[in-house]
């Protein structure tokens, strides 16, 4: 018979803190996304960019790329300065799905393919969504912002 502590240790999910941000030089324009992940004393920085995109697409992409990089199911706290992302995942997505990916006024949801990918990825984990004020000195947010700007710079103008 397995000891209760040993069994609990086997099923405990790793805890991960993720800070994400998106940046766009023009909207649309060259954009970047950044994510900083921290778990068990380990850190990972990620960034990328697209030549012609929007800030909202980059905010979503940052979270998608961070979640997609995880190799197993985790307990996650995501910090974002994007109310679009946070409210989309905590308030709006259920209604969009119920209405066949339409907004309350019957229009197609913008960035639907990204929302659907994010929804699928978050179901693999336990995710808590937290909003953080951008450009207000939060170290994790500042780090994610710098990564997003690095990603935007990588695609040029």
URGIZI-V570937 format. One record per run of one state. SS is the DSSP state (a for helix, b for strand, c for the rest). FROM is the first residue (numbers start at 1). TO is the last residue. If there is no record, write none. Layout:
BEGIN
SS|FROM|TO + SS|FROM|TO
END
This chain:
BEGIN
c|1|3 + a|4|11 + c|12|13 + b|14|26 + c|27|28 + b|29|39 + c|40|41 + b|42|53 + c|54|54 + a|55|68 + c|69|73 + b|74|80 + c|81|82 + a|83|98 + c|99|101 + b|102|102 + c|103|107 + b|108|108 + c|109|111 + a|112|122 + c|123|125 + b|126|131 + c|132|138 + a|139|154 + c|155|157
END
